[in-house]
């Protein structure tokens, strides 16, 4: 049989699997859902064992009609800053996965900021001191399960992002991909290795962490991932947003990728690892030498719609349809669930719903939720160097209303990808380059051909500016309320 690649995309809400042939066409796909849990204010967890089970289920379903030996390699993309703590000897999780959305590190972050460490941390890592990144979550997990650090210093407990956990479970190797490692706030961008001073600052033993490798490994070979053949190599690993940028051929200057997922990632390649104002510097991928990127992270975009749907007893798709033709009027929703991310980086901000009255209905609330996505992304695009092309992917990008709203709000043309599984596709494309299945030039042409819909700015400029001013007033109120609330907390 002709060679096939299996791409596994382990995301926040599900694990997807795509089987691609040697031409890059999708032969089959499968999806296994994954739940989140909210055990307390600001806490967001997932069952780490269930996450691994979802990978096994998606893979088994995806390749059920294909001869296992036809799969010549596996590519993996993962959610990034989320953290798992597991037993080195057995691979069994010690605690629930702590999600990238979790805020349990906020108090430690405040203490570090009070000690004047924020700028040094940003200088070394390219990341602002914020609970979203892994180091604070890792410290909190060890405080709970290994307070003396004895077991983690001995290597009996392992800490890592989702890629490290899955690679250990599926191959037995203790490795982590450099792009994912760059999201932990423990990697020094200049050296591409764990930073001993940062490890000491966050109290994370080096022995608990995996060895850092490039995006093409070596990662080891699979074992026990039925029905795949034991010995099938893992060819490429990338963070999900990094993989989506790769699928857009985002190594070309001027391309800004916006992924509309549970949260949103706005990313563009950078010339160097130098920190940028308001946004993160990160390693997008490395194939011998690192490709750097500037990125802005928005905590709640798609999650805002699912939250509102749960609240109203509706389906998210129903609300998106309602929002398409609705007018929010004066209603504004600031979805600061766990604070706001880029470009504000304010963990104290609180959610605000303003401008509603007894006549406000589902359609107005849905429109306000959709507008909150466009305004948050628009705030980020405003601080990035002028993009020549904004390319969109992710589940919410299916909404024509949101894409047009984004173009109007940001006064920039938005091109939408023809398919929405770009994280899986991107990491598969990187694997395919290594296997000689296609070239970089072919990937650039494929990315251009995949841009099926284009949305150009339009609408009433005066009304657009008025709506943006209203958004920023209420965003300021969300931040102010959060600050005053923290001051009153004993």
WOVEN-V821456 format. One record per residue. N is the residue number from 1. SS is DSSP state (helix for helix, strand for strand, loop for the rest). PHI is phi as a letter, one per 40 degrees, with the letter a starting at -180 (999 if undefined). NEAR is the number of other C-alpha atoms within 8 Angstrom. Layout:
# WOVEN-V821456
n = {N,N}
ss = {SS,SS}
phi = {PHI,PHI}
near = {NEAR,NEAR}
This chain:
# WOVEN-V821456
n = {1,2,3,4,5,6,7,8,9,10,11,12,13,14,15,16,17,18,19,20,21,22,23,24,25,26,27,28,29,30,31,32,33,34,35,36,37,38,39,40,41,42,43,44,45,46,47,48,49,50,51,52,53,54,55,56,57,58,59,60,61,62,63,64,65,66,67,68,69,70,71,72,73,74,75,76,77,78,79,80,81,82,83,84,85,86,87,88,89,90,91,92,93,94,95,96,97,98,99,100,101,102,103,104,105,106,107,108,109,110,111,112,113,114,115,116,117,118,119,120,121,122,123,124,125,126,127,128,129,130,131,132,133,134,135,136,137,138,139,140,141,142,143,144,145,146,147,148,149,150,151,152,153,154,155,156,157,158,159,160,161,162,163,164,165,166,167,168,169,170,171,172,173,174,175,176,177,178,179,180,181,182,183,184,185,186,187,188,189,190,191,192,193,194,195,196,197,198,199,200,201,202,203,204,205,206,207,208,209,210,211,212,213,214,215,216,217,218,219,220,221,222,223,224,225,226,227,228,229,230,231,232,233,234,235,236,237,238,239,240,241,242,243,244,245,246,247,248,249,250,251,252,253,254,255,256,257,258,259,260,261,262,263,264,265,266,267,268,269,270,271,272,273,274,275,276,277,278,279,280,281,282,283,284,285,286,287,288,289,290,291,292,293,294,295,296,297,298,299,300,301,302,303,304,305,306,307,308,309,310,311,312,313,314,315,316,317,318,319,320,321,322,323,324,325,326,327,328,329,330,331,332,333,334,335,336,337,338,339,340,341,342,343,344,345,346,347,348,349,350,351,352,353,354,355,356,357,358,359,360,361,362,363,364,365,366,367,368,369,370,371,372,373,374,375,376,377,378,379,380,381,382,383,384,385,386,387,388,389,390,391,392,393,394,395,396,397,398,399,400,401,402,403,404,405,406,407,408,409,410,411,412,413,414,415,416,417,418,419,420,421,422,423,424,425,426,427,428,429,430,431,432,433,434,435,436,437,438,439,440,441,442,443,444,445,446,447,448,449,450,451,452,453,454,455,456,457,458,459,460,461,462,463,464,465,466,467,468,469,470,471,472,473,474,475,476,477,478,479,480,481,482,483,484,485,486,487,488,489,490}
ss = {loop,loop,loop,strand,strand,strand,strand,strand,strand,strand,loop,loop,loop,strand,strand,strand,strand,strand,strand,strand,loop,loop,loop,loop,loop,strand,strand,strand,strand,strand,strand,strand,strand,loop,loop,loop,strand,loop,loop,loop,loop,loop,loop,loop,strand,strand,loop,helix,helix,helix,helix,helix,helix,helix,helix,helix,helix,helix,helix,helix,helix,helix,loop,loop,loop,loop,loop,helix,helix,helix,strand,strand,strand,strand,strand,strand,strand,strand,loop,loop,loop,loop,strand,strand,strand,strand,strand,loop,loop,loop,loop,loop,strand,loop,loop,loop,strand,strand,loop,loop,loop,loop,loop,loop,loop,helix,helix,helix,helix,helix,helix,helix,helix,helix,loop,loop,loop,helix,helix,helix,helix,helix,helix,helix,helix,loop,loop,loop,loop,loop,loop,loop,loop,helix,helix,helix,helix,helix,helix,helix,helix,helix,helix,helix,helix,loop,loop,loop,loop,helix,helix,helix,helix,loop,loop,loop,strand,strand,strand,strand,strand,helix,helix,helix,helix,helix,helix,helix,helix,helix,helix,loop,loop,loop,strand,strand,strand,helix,helix,helix,helix,loop,loop,loop,loop,loop,strand,strand,loop,loop,loop,loop,strand,strand,loop,helix,helix,helix,helix,helix,helix,helix,loop,loop,loop,helix,helix,helix,loop,loop,strand,strand,strand,strand,loop,loop,strand,loop,loop,loop,strand,loop,loop,loop,loop,loop,loop,loop,loop,loop,loop,loop,strand,strand,strand,strand,strand,strand,strand,helix,helix,helix,helix,helix,helix,helix,helix,loop,loop,loop,loop,loop,loop,loop,strand,strand,strand,strand,strand,strand,loop,loop,loop,strand,strand,strand,strand,strand,strand,strand,loop,loop,loop,loop,loop,strand,loop,loop,strand,strand,strand,strand,strand,strand,strand,strand,loop,loop,loop,strand,strand,strand,strand,strand,strand,strand,strand,strand,loop,loop,loop,helix,helix,helix,helix,helix,helix,helix,helix,helix,helix,helix,loop,loop,loop,helix,helix,helix,helix,helix,helix,helix,helix,helix,loop,loop,loop,loop,loop,loop,loop,strand,strand,strand,loop,loop,loop,loop,loop,strand,loop,loop,loop,loop,loop,strand,loop,loop,loop,loop,loop,strand,strand,strand,loop,loop,loop,loop,loop,loop,loop,helix,helix,helix,helix,helix,helix,helix,helix,helix,helix,helix,helix,helix,helix,helix,helix,helix,helix,helix,helix,loop,loop,loop,loop,loop,loop,loop,strand,strand,strand,strand,strand,loop,helix,helix,helix,helix,loop,helix,helix,helix,helix,helix,helix,helix,helix,helix,helix,helix,loop,loop,loop,strand,strand,strand,strand,loop,loop,loop,loop,helix,helix,helix,helix,helix,helix,helix,helix,helix,helix,helix,helix,helix,helix,loop,loop,loop,loop,helix,helix,helix,helix,helix,helix,helix,helix,helix,helix,loop,strand,strand,strand,strand,strand,loop,loop,loop,loop,loop,helix,helix,helix,helix,helix,helix,helix,helix,helix,helix,helix,helix,helix,helix,helix,helix,helix,helix,helix,helix,helix,helix,helix,helix,helix,helix,helix,helix,loop,loop}
phi = {999,c,c,b,b,b,b,b,b,c,b,c,b,a,b,b,b,b,b,b,c,c,c,g,c,c,c,a,a,a,a,b,c,a,c,b,b,b,c,a,d,g,b,b,b,b,c,c,c,c,c,c,c,c,c,c,c,c,c,d,c,c,b,c,b,b,c,d,c,c,c,c,a,b,b,b,b,a,d,b,c,c,b,b,b,a,c,c,c,b,g,c,c,c,a,c,c,c,c,d,c,c,b,c,c,c,c,c,c,c,c,c,c,c,c,g,c,d,c,c,c,c,c,c,b,g,b,c,c,a,c,c,c,c,d,c,c,c,c,c,c,c,d,c,b,a,d,c,g,c,c,c,c,c,g,c,b,b,b,a,c,c,c,c,c,c,c,c,c,c,b,g,c,b,b,a,c,c,c,c,c,c,c,c,g,b,c,c,c,c,b,g,b,d,b,c,c,c,d,c,c,c,g,b,c,d,c,c,b,c,c,c,b,c,c,b,g,c,b,g,b,c,a,g,b,c,c,c,c,d,g,c,c,c,c,a,b,a,c,c,c,c,c,c,c,c,c,c,f,c,c,c,d,g,c,b,c,b,b,c,b,d,b,b,b,b,a,a,c,b,c,a,c,d,d,b,c,g,b,c,b,a,c,c,a,a,b,h,b,c,b,c,a,c,a,b,b,b,c,b,b,d,c,c,c,c,c,c,c,c,c,c,g,b,c,d,c,c,c,c,c,c,c,d,b,c,b,c,g,c,c,b,b,b,c,c,c,g,g,b,c,c,c,c,f,b,c,c,d,b,c,b,b,b,g,c,a,c,c,c,b,d,c,c,c,c,c,c,c,c,c,c,c,c,c,c,c,c,c,c,d,c,b,c,d,d,c,c,a,b,b,b,a,g,d,c,c,c,c,d,c,c,c,c,c,c,c,c,c,c,f,a,c,b,b,b,c,c,b,b,b,c,c,c,c,c,c,c,c,c,c,c,c,c,c,g,c,a,b,c,c,c,c,c,c,c,c,c,c,c,c,c,b,b,b,b,c,a,g,c,c,c,c,c,c,c,c,c,c,c,d,c,c,c,c,c,c,c,c,c,c,c,c,c,c,c,c,c,c,c}
near = {3,6,9,12,15,13,16,15,13,12,10,9,9,12,17,15,15,15,14,14,12,10,7,7,7,9,8,9,11,11,9,11,8,12,8,10,7,9,7,6,5,10,11,14,13,14,10,11,8,9,11,9,8,13,13,10,9,14,13,10,9,13,12,7,5,6,7,9,7,10,13,10,12,16,16,16,17,12,11,12,14,14,15,15,14,13,12,10,5,5,9,8,11,8,9,11,12,12,11,11,10,15,11,11,12,11,7,8,12,8,8,10,10,7,6,7,9,10,8,7,14,12,10,10,14,15,14,10,10,9,14,9,14,15,11,14,14,11,12,10,11,10,9,7,7,11,8,5,9,8,9,13,11,9,10,11,12,14,13,13,16,13,15,13,12,9,14,12,8,10,11,8,8,9,12,15,15,14,15,14,13,15,14,12,14,13,14,13,13,6,5,9,8,9,9,7,6,10,13,9,7,9,7,11,11,9,10,14,9,12,7,10,12,12,13,14,12,8,14,10,10,13,10,7,11,8,8,10,11,9,7,13,11,15,13,15,14,15,13,14,10,12,16,16,14,12,15,13,10,13,9,7,7,9,14,13,16,12,13,15,11,11,12,15,13,14,13,14,14,9,6,5,13,7,10,9,5,10,12,13,15,16,14,12,13,13,8,5,5,9,11,14,14,13,12,14,11,13,13,13,15,14,10,10,14,10,8,11,12,9,7,7,6,9,9,10,6,8,14,13,8,12,15,10,6,9,8,11,5,7,12,15,12,12,12,13,10,13,12,15,12,11,10,7,11,9,11,11,15,13,11,13,9,9,7,9,5,4,5,8,6,9,12,14,12,14,15,13,13,12,10,13,11,12,12,9,12,11,9,12,10,7,8,7,4,6,9,7,10,13,14,13,16,12,9,10,13,6,8,8,8,13,12,12,10,14,15,13,12,10,10,9,11,15,13,13,12,8,7,8,7,13,14,19,13,14,18,15,11,11,14,11,11,9,6,7,9,9,8,7,6,8,12,10,8,8,11,8,7,9,12,9,8,9,10,11,12,8,6,6,7,6,7,11,8,8,8,10,8,9,11,8,8,12,10,8,9,14,12,9,10,11,10,8,8,8,7,6,5,3}
